[in-house]
Amino acid sequence: MTISRQGIIDAGPGLPIFSRVVAHGDTVYLCGVTPKAVDDMALFAEHNAEWNAWADRANPPVRACVGAPLFRPELLVEIMATAAR
C-alpha cells in the first residue's frame, strides 16, 4: 500500500521536520494544529460548547483532551485528527 505525504514542514535547525498529512490506504493522519484558544481547564465548558457547535451530532468524531505543555508558550491548544476517506 502506498504512503503519501503532503505539506512537509522543515522549519530549520533544532525544529522537527514533519508532514501535515500522511495517507495510507483509506486512513488519513493529520498533524496537530495549534490555534490560540482555550488553555485553562477552567474554560473546559466553553471549549465543549465550541466543540459541540462544530461537531456533526449524527457523526461525531473521536476526541481526546490532554493537558500538556506545548513547545511554544503562545500555543494554547493542540488538536490532532485521524480520518477515513
Secondary structure, 3 states (H helix, E strand, C coil): CCEEEEEEEECCCCCCEEEEEEEECCEEEEEEECCCCCCCHHHHHHHHHHHHHHCCCCCCCCCCCCCCCCCCCCCCCCEEEEEEC
